[in-house]
């Protein structure tokens, strides 16, 4: 019964039992299905995929209609007498509400559609009914605007303006084309019109009061398809036509044509190898194409963004295999209504003859009266896909892939993995940082464009679905690593950053410094500093200096060299003075601006702390000569507060220490 009230291009399944063996399931049904009265002798069920509304129509007397919607506030019940037209006994073929639920369109004959206005309390006003009567067969209709509906007839497409104030039905746009069936994608509002028994397919874009005809797709005489074999979807933001076909003497496959832009004919871009025969249906979840197979009661996953080494010779289309062996959807237990509160449940039979699939991820069991959304379980896929590089490539395209990738990396870097994983980890780092670099470059270009074209509107760069930056890696992954592998992994990551021209941040550089110093890997540290793998900064140099007290003296020199490259002479002076290298500090200070205004007391104090009379004498003599050169007298001025050091100098002479 259900197939009689659902559009003809929908695929139904035969009865099939699904194994309930314990295993990992990478697909599951939404835990709270939308419940409705299933099909029966007196009840027909319709589904509007554009509004995701289930409409159950119960016959007999005044027709009772129950509407269940996926969106909040769209569940309501009303009664309506539909026996007021010239075809009182005709069965309803299609029934759909307008976008705002204010107008109900009902088709009960091949050539007419009735439009019924609803009052504010969601009750029909049958006195204001408008009826469209045509001469051609109406294959179906879709609402494109609140008061605009597109009729698909055997001779073309017509957009009607429904106006109850006039009242009138006005044709505002039409397209003449011979049509035997159509398919519609509510996500991007494009339709596919079939001519010549499915050998010629014409895409059209439906816009407000407008129909845009795109170049047609010609399949050839022996490659014609039926509506049930066609699925329209969006894949990575591009409109796509997915056609199920069986090549001669080969298992079924899905051919994907992409609509890459206006004026361009649909291009054969991808081929999904199913490796099975029988009956199939498709969903699209987060740009993953899910192909359900009735005979085996399993589902296959395909991702056209994944690289493939195989292409079709004639067309250049990329050939894809399932990313993982086919598995069934996770078993589902449904709560059974009961007078008692015993919480009884029943196991639902999946992949049954009563299943009907809608895009993007809807499964309806017409007999059971349930609507589910198919969900992708990334955690299960992480456990099942053993090729970790391939797994990360897949997760980078998923909306919720970031958490999964970071979890995979933490697992790979745990003590359970040996050093043989390092090449794989390095490959993953390169994939992450390649994307990271492209985002940084896009942000830089956007900033430059804003600076040069301040008055123009510059769109910000598109953010990828998954972006893992250094902060993510440090706080979530590297901070949890223990053991000797930490330094190796940090080196791999920093080398990958350097390879992609990305400066390492302070926290990562600091973590690697600690590891190298503790393991006395000074040669490696010198190498990293020489080739600027670390993000040199004053803070990092000072941190390195702090480690020099517990490490090799070479660390101190490495820190001073870093400060010198950063022209941080003020910090170098402070370090030299603190370490009693006052002569070296004076040599450096003489090369800096403001050498004639050096604070004598500061240097004399540092020299006295060395307890070396010769050093003190050299520093004292330096400032006396400066005083003579600037003021003609060796004496210090009172505000310089050097009296105690003049006395200290006199004591050295008296005690014959000089």
Secondary structure, DSSP 8 states (H G I E B T S, - for coil): -HHHHS-TT--B---------S---SEEE-SS-EE-----SSEEEEEETTTTEEEEEE-SSSEEEEEEESSTT--EEEEE----SS-TT----EEEE-TTSSEEEEE-SSSEEEEEEE-TTS-EEEEEEEEEE-SS-EEEEEEEETTEEEEEETTEEEEEEEETTTTEEEEEEEEE---SEEEEETTTTEEEEEETTTTEEEEEEEETTEEEE---EE--GGG---GGGEEEEEETTEEEEEEEEE-TTS-EEEEEEEE-STT---EEEEEEE----S-EEEEEETTEEEEEETTTTEEEEE-TTS--S-B-TTT--EEE--SS--B-----EEE---SSSS--EEE---S-TTEEEETTTEEEETTTTEEEEEEE-HHHHHHH---HHHHHHHHTTSTTHHHHHHHHHHHHTSTTS-GGGHHHHHHHHHHHHHHHHHHHHHHHHHHHHHHH-TTS--------S----HHHIIIIIGGG--STHHHHHHHHHHHHHHHTT----HHHHHHHHHHHHHTT-HHHHHHHHHTT-S---HHHHHHHHHHTTSS-THHHHHHHHHHHHTT-HHHHHHHHHHTT-HHHHHHHHHTSTTGGG--HHHHHHHHHHTT-HHHHHHHHHHHHHHHHHHHSS----GGG--HHHHHHHHHHHHTT--
